[in-house]
Amino acid sequence: MVTIKSLNRIKFFLAIPLLSFACTEEEEILPDTVADEIYINEIYASGEDWIELYNPQETSVDLGGYTLSDEGNEYAIPSGTSIASKSYLVFLCNDLGTELNTNFKLSSSGELVVLENGVGTVLDQVEFPDLDEGQSYARFPDGSGDWAITGTVTQGTSNGDGSSPAINSIDRNPLVPGLDESVEIWAELISTAAVAEMNLYYQLDDGAFTVVEMTYESGTSYVGTIPAISTEAVVSYYVEVIGTDGSSSYKPSSAPENTESYEINTDVLPQLFINEFMASNENCCPDTDSGEEEFDDWIEIYNAGTSAINIGGMYVSDDVEDPFMYQIPSDDPEATTIPAGGYLLLWADGSTDQGTLHLDFSLSSDGEAIGLFYVDGRTIDSYSFEEQSEDISFGRTSDGGESWSALASPSPGQSND
């Protein structure tokens, strides 16, 4: 007779090999368990994108078969890839999909990045914010739960105990300065918590840089002033923030090799006019620069002067508040020179790879503005228009004249008269 007591003994002895088997299985998947302590430690997403992993443990970890993913793409880490104890491993996000190169790039406007083990368990994930050039998103200290945008990138090395101040943006006022006009440079920081000092550096032409201490205004803003310039010059400038830990970051991030700049210029503005344009080209006026007929937006420039004018180095924009939107290339004067009394057609098609006369924006048929600006940003001519009809251009009723009208017979590159 089998009693309840004896039945329990049978269950106990049957459980012994099962427990032994479970221990064996646990040892076999130990690398997965250990890898639970692998962290996404730092992310850079503006330029040569990369993701840094950190192993805080006393042993190395084999990551072969694990995956990194962004929103919509998954990259399998190659077999044999390991991360050493207390070390960092960097994956370049460049679309290559081989070795330590992922099959995706990162969005500088922010997205979700996920690390999973070989059986699909999420080990770590982070949704990083909008990042500018020279900024990364990192844990402080390594492997902790505290993330911050930092102005000092530490690819493949420790992030340290605290983030370095990061400059979000710099602006100037006025945008297009003239002779004897001082210029305010405004710097907006991510945070002022760890700021020890803010400096503005400027130079005239190729001279030495002069440093100006910037002052705190409000919120996360600092301001410094470049004094009025009484001669023609190219003024270059950049901003430096020094953290309480002694670290420095810059805007532009690669300063002083690269800087922001403006030009003080006294040239008489050329007699150029936005003479005609089409913002809804469906079947009229084909662009054949690609080898095929494309019906793109276009802008016609008219030279009312008595001598030829090269517009290379000047700017075109569909936002009069942003005169520096697109600079016409200056390395092809044969293409960009307009003879006296002549016309030049610019294709507003967003296809700059099709040639010098192709802009990197298109026009809105719902209405907007077009501006032509000199090399220093001064306005040569501009025109604001309303909703446009298909295959109907809009232009001056006489070349360079004051009145405008819809033109049922477009004349790109020719007189409107």
Salt bridges, closest charged atoms under 4 A:
GLU58 OE2 - LYS86 NZ 3.41
ASP124 OD2 - ARG139 NH2 2.69
ASP132 OD2 - LYS251 NZ 2.12
ASP287 OD2 - HIS358 ND1 3.89
ASP289 OD2 - HIS358 NE2 2.63
ASP349 OD2 - HIS358 ND1 2.65
ASP376 OD2 - ARG378 NE 2.65
ASP381 OD2 - ARG396 NH2 2.84
